[in-house]
């Protein structure tokens, strides 16, 4: 062996030129094979949302939300930041309905009840273990539900065209099924007042096969008489015809039913709620319903002053529900303790705009919550009433917020 030669010892710090060149080649090849984002990261990756491809998976199998605030809880105005709860993710609690409506929170029982209208049932989600089961079936195609100040459930029934109250002993009281001797259309939503009265809307949406029963032959929703409203129904169903315009009513504690909002003020009234001080009433006007002969509602929200005599006055357009040029059709709505209005949004195929819109008492949009389905109604619940429940078309969603609902149910 010549003195000029060296033995390459793997443990030695000495490395030959050949070994060094080989090692550099391996590093270059690895870098070429690495993903582009590993070589250069020009900026943070955008958070997933309902408009990503593929869409975000809201189910328990989906990836967790790793951001400080949920990427689908959007602050349109900085004012909304105080109402969005940091580190709270939107959750899909259940899916399997055909069209969901009327979520309502039972504070004493700590459960949520809602309507699955086409399936003719009410469902219940129990807080302690998230169990979901059929609560009431048949439900007479119930739509809106709530609980009054005594903890009794109120329901609006499409099929029987009435508003009922489920008493604490399990019996059922019919609160209203007619006005001035004429049958109601299909009560949609109902809210209690501290004076013991109940206020409800009566559009015609239950007068169709999917969500109730059409009119008897010759009625507005079955003018040609081709539909058979008695098919699949109990013996007493199928003889009613639409007799009244679309209106809002008040059920007095005495049982008297009074007209409070006529059709010419708010056509096709749908969701409604009081302000926290009960001095204002918000009423949603939705689109043209079955049997309507006029243009129907425009998908907007109106607000009235409520007088001490229970008379409404000073009607104003609260919102036309246009957001970024997209019609976020309103449905159900609730107020928080600061008077903000949390409103269900049905934006149709405008993905990313369905869910919930949040407005100040002055009608300014401050926030949005996006879910991957159109939303029919909302309510505040949970033991602290700080969890927003959202009835999507087929699924139940929830997210904690940094405020409380103003009213029970």
Buried (B, 14 or more C-beta within 10 A) or exposed (E): EEEEEEEEEEEEEEEEEEEEEEEEEEEEEEEEEEEEEEEEEEEEEEBBBBBEEEBBEBEEEBEEBEEEBBBBBBBBEEBBEEBBBEEBBBBBBBBEBBBBBBBBBBBEEEBBBBBBBBBBBBBBBBBEEEEBEEBBEBBBBBBBBBBBEEEBBBBBBBBBBBBBBBEEEEEEEEBBBBBEEEBBBBBBBBBBBEEEBBBBBBBBBBBBBEBBBBBBBEBBBBEEEEBBBBEEBEEEBBBBBBBBBBBBBBBEEEEEBBBBBEBEBBBBBBBBBBBBEBEBBBBBBBBBBBBBEEEBBBBBBBBBBBEEEBEBEEBEEBBBBEBEEBBBBBBBBBBBBEBBBBBBBBBEEBBBBBBBBBBBBEBEBBBBBBBBBBBBBBBBBBEEBBBBBBBBBBBBBBBBBBBBBBBBB
